[in-house]
Amino acid sequence: MDIVSIRDLSCEQIDEIMDLSEKMIPYASGEKITKALDGKILSCLFFEPSTRTRMSFETAMNRLGGRSLDMGTPSMTSLAKGETLADTIRMLESYSDVIVLRHPHEGAARLASRFSQKPVINAGDGAGQHPTQTLLDLFTIKKNKGKMDGLKVAMVGDLKYGRTVHSLAEALTMFGAELSFIAPPSLQMPKDTIKQIEKMGGKPKVSSKLEDVIGETDVLYVTRIQKERFPDLAEYQKVAGIYRVDMDSLREAKSDMIIMHPLPRLDEIAPEVDRTPHAKYFDQAFNGVPVRMALLNLILGGEL
């Protein structure tokens, strides 16, 4: 089973992953030990920088009793000699049981899945999809709010290049959440994504002002302005730092509103917010381990 897009999963399958993720928490924290995937090997192939995604996948596999292989920097492999992605994937499938791929080009993970007989998991493809981030985001929301249906979720920042929000917006619509997209016109949610959400029955609000929705929001999902994806540095400089969540901007927020962020952050969330009950982004980062443990266990047929 490949996990290339959140669309590859039904609501029932996502619920199954959520339930198993909850059971994985004591194993993810080291309180319990399992050898569910003893003898299984995970290969990480990352063409872009990563801290949380790469390390949480490796941690997840290790906590399940399996092992992980890291291809390292592409420039130090045969990719630097001109080896194609297809050939690299064919090579990796002979060494491992599951492949985790991050690539700068949208569609690369889908392409890789066509050349591999082993499961391929998309760890982010350009400005496209990041399905496992979506799963841990959903888990974080459900864990803190107990549900997703009817929640008012505001996504703020770089909604054009921020691949995490593309997958998450579709998934939340599947579960009945009400969405607001807060971004400057140049960084608004892509029209194709909005059309898909509307096709699914959603009616997202579109605005450029956080103050328009902050008072009614249950979940504030903040994203970094992604400098590395701008074709023109001057365009990036026009929007850098346009949104900043600080104590002043939270005065109108609900007392139980939670703030999430896929990390890394720059200056879009002030450090003093970290000490408030609103801040859930570091819990969110930890949740990547039990969620990816659950996913790997289901894909590879492990038993706790």
C-alpha positions in Angstrom: 0.0 0.0 0.0 1.5 3.3 -1.1 0.7 6.6 0.8 1.3 9.3 -1.8 -1.7 11.6 -1.2 -4.2 11.9 1.7 -6.7 11.0 -1.1 -5.3 7.5 -1.0 -7.0 7.0 2.4 -10.7 6.8 3.3 -12.2 8.3 6.5 -12.4 4.8 7.9 -8.7 4.1 7.2 -7.7 7.4 8.8 -9.8 6.6 11.9 -8.0 3.2 12.1 -4.6 5.0 11.9 -5.8 7.5 14.6 -6.9 4.7 16.9 -3.7 2.8 16.5 -1.6 6.0 17.0 -3.2 6.4 20.4 -2.1 2.9 21.4 1.4 3.6 20.1 2.1 6.5 22.4 3.7 4.5 25.3 5.9 2.7 22.7 6.8 6.0 21.0 7.9 7.5 24.4 9.9 4.4 25.3 7.6 3.4 28.2 6.9 0.1 26.5 9.0 -2.0 24.0 7.8 -3.8 20.9 9.4 -5.9 18.2 6.4 -5.7 15.9 8.6 -4.9 12.8 11.7 -6.9 13.8 13.6 -7.8 10.6 11.9 -5.0 8.5 14.0 -2.2 6.9 12.9 1.3 6.0 14.9 3.4 3.4 14.9 7.2 3.6 15.5 9.1 0.4 15.4 12.8 1.0 16.3 15.3 -1.8 15.4 18.2 0.5 16.3 19.2 4.1 14.3 17.6 6.9 14.6 17.3 10.6 11.2 16.2 12.1 9.9 14.1 9.2 13.2 12.1 8.6 14.0 11.7 12.3 10.4 10.7 13.3 10.3 8.1 10.6 13.6 6.7 11.7 12.5 6.8 15.4 9.2 5.2 14.5 10.9 2.3 12.8 13.5 1.8 15.6 10.7 1.9 18.2 8.9 -0.9 16.3 12.0 -3.0 16.4 12.9 -2.5 12.7 15.9 -0.7 11.2 16.3 2.3 8.9 18.7 3.1 6.1 19.5 6.7 5.3 20.7 7.4 1.7 22.3 10.5 3.0 23.0 13.6 0.8 22.0 12.9 -2.8 25.3 14.5 -4.0 27.2 11.7 -2.3 25.3 8.9 -4.0 24.9 7.6 -7.6 22.3 10.2 -8.1 25.2 12.7 -8.6 26.4 10.5 -11.5 23.1 10.9 -13.3 21.2 7.9 -12.0 17.5 8.3 -12.6 14.9 8.4 -9.8 13.3 5.3 -11.3 16.6 3.3 -11.1 17.3 4.6 -7.6 13.9 3.4 -6.4 14.3 0.0 -8.0 17.6 -0.3 -6.2 16.2 0.7 -2.9 13.3 -1.7 -3.1 15.8 -4.6 -3.2 17.4 -3.4 0.0 14.3 -2.5 2.1 10.6 -3.2 2.9 9.3 0.4 2.6 10.6 3.6 1.0 10.1 7.1 2.4 10.7 9.8 -0.3 11.0 13.6 -0.1 11.5 15.3 -3.4 11.3 18.9 -4.6 9.2 18.1 -7.6 5.4 17.6 -7.3 4.4 14.2 -8.5 7.8 12.5 -7.8 6.3 10.2 -5.1 3.5 9.0 -7.4 6.1 8.3 -10.1 8.3 6.4 -7.6 5.4 4.3 -6.6 5.0 3.1 -10.2 8.5 1.7 -10.2 8.5 0.1 -6.8 6.9 -3.2 -5.8 7.5 -2.1 -2.1 5.3 0.5 -0.4 6.3 4.2 -1.1 5.4 6.9 1.5 5.4 10.5 0.3 7.4 12.6 2.8 6.6 15.8 0.8 6.8 16.5 -2.9 7.5 20.1 -3.8 4.4 22.2 -3.1 2.2 19.2 -3.5 1.2 16.8 -0.7 2.6 15.7 2.7 0.1 13.0 3.8 1.9 11.8 6.9 2.1 15.4 8.2 -1.7 15.6 7.7 -2.2 12.4 9.7 -0.2 13.7 12.6 -2.0 17.0 12.4 -5.4 15.3 12.4 -4.3 13.2 15.4 -3.2 16.3 17.3 -6.5 18.1 16.6 -8.5 15.0 17.7 -6.4 14.5 20.8 -6.9 18.1 21.9 -10.5 18.7 20.7 -12.0 15.2 20.8 -13.4 15.6 17.3 -13.0 17.4 13.9 -16.6 17.7 12.8 -17.8 21.3 13.1 -14.5 22.7 14.3 -13.5 26.1 12.9 -10.0 25.8 11.6 -8.1 28.8 10.3 -5.0 28.3 8.1 -2.6 31.2 8.1 0.5 32.2 6.1 1.9 30.6 3.0 -1.0 28.6 1.7 0.3 28.5 -1.9 3.6 26.8 -1.4 2.9 25.2 2.0 2.2 21.6 1.1 1.1 20.7 4.6 -2.1 22.8 4.3 -3.1 21.3 0.9 -3.4 17.8 2.3 -4.8 19.0 5.6 -7.5 21.2 4.1 -8.9 18.2 2.1 -8.7 15.8 5.1 -10.5 18.3 7.4 -13.2 18.8 4.8 -13.6 15.0 4.7 -14.3 15.1 8.5 -16.7 18.1 8.4 -14.5 20.9 9.7 -15.2 24.5 8.7 -12.1 26.2 7.1 -10.8 29.7 6.7 -7.8 30.6 4.6 -5.9 33.7 5.7 -3.1 34.8 3.3 -2.2 37.7 1.0 -3.6 37.2 -2.5 -0.2 36.1 -3.8 0.0 33.2 -1.3 -3.6 32.2 -1.1 -4.7 28.6 -1.3 -4.4 27.3 -4.9 -7.7 27.5 -6.8 -7.5 23.7 -7.6 -7.4 22.9 -3.9 -10.3 25.3 -3.2 -12.3 23.7 -6.0 -11.6 20.2 -4.6 -12.8 21.3 -1.2 -16.0 22.8 -2.6 -16.5 19.6 -4.6 -16.3 17.7 -1.3 -19.0 20.0 0.1 -16.8 22.5 2.0 -17.4 26.3 1.9 -14.1 27.8 2.9 -13.8 31.5 3.9 -11.0 33.4 2.1 -9.4 36.5 3.7 -6.2 38.3 4.2 -6.8 39.4 7.8 -6.3 37.2 10.8 -8.5 39.5 12.9 -11.5 38.6 10.8 -11.6 35.0 12.2 -9.4 34.9 15.3 -12.4 35.2 17.7 -14.3 32.2 16.4 -11.4 29.9 15.6 -10.9 26.6 17.4 -7.7 25.6 15.7 -5.2 28.1 14.3 -2.8 26.5 11.9 0.2 28.8 11.2 2.7 28.2 8.4 6.1 29.6 7.5 6.5 31.8 4.4 8.6 29.3 2.3 11.4 31.4 0.9 13.0 28.4 -0.8 10.0 28.0 -3.1 9.8 31.5 -4.4 11.1 31.9 -8.0 11.7 35.6 -7.3 13.4 36.7 -4.0 11.9 40.2 -4.4 8.4 38.6 -4.2 9.4 36.8 -1.0 10.6 40.0 0.6 7.2 41.6 0.0 5.4 39.1 2.2 8.1 38.0 4.7 6.8 38.5 8.2 3.4 39.6 7.1 1.7 37.5 9.9 2.9 37.2 13.4 1.0 35.5 16.2 1.8 37.2 19.5 0.1 37.8 22.8 -1.6 40.9 21.5 -3.1 39.1 18.5 -4.5 36.4 20.9 -6.5 38.8 23.0 -9.7 38.0 21.1 -9.0 34.3 20.9 -11.1 31.6 22.6 -9.4 30.3 25.8 -9.4 26.8 24.4 -8.1 27.6 20.9 -5.1 25.6 20.0 -2.2 26.8 17.8 -0.4 24.4 15.5 2.6 24.8 13.2 4.3 22.1 11.1 7.7 23.7 12.0 10.3 25.0 11.5 9.1 28.4 12.4 10.9 31.7 11.8 9.2 34.8 13.4 5.5 33.9 12.7 4.9 32.8 16.3 6.4 34.9 19.1 8.4 32.9 21.7 6.1 34.1 24.5 3.2 32.2 23.0 5.1 28.9 23.7 4.2 29.3 27.4 0.5 29.6 26.9 -2.1 26.7 26.9 -2.7 27.6 23.2 0.7 26.3 22.0 0.5 22.7 20.7 3.2 22.7 18.0 5.8 20.8 20.0 3.3 18.2 21.1 2.4 18.1 17.4 6.0 17.3 16.5 6.1 14.4 19.0 2.9 13.0 17.6 4.8 12.4 14.4 6.3 9.3 16.0 3.2 7.4 17.2 1.4 8.3 14.0 4.2 7.1 11.7 4.6 4.0 13.9 0.9 3.2 13.4 1.2 3.8 9.6 4.3 1.6 9.3 2.8 -1.1 11.4 -0.3 -1.2 9.3 1.5 -1.1 6.0 4.0 -3.8 6.9 1.6 -6.1 8.9 3.2 -5.9 12.3 1.6 -7.1 15.5 2.1 -5.4 18.9 
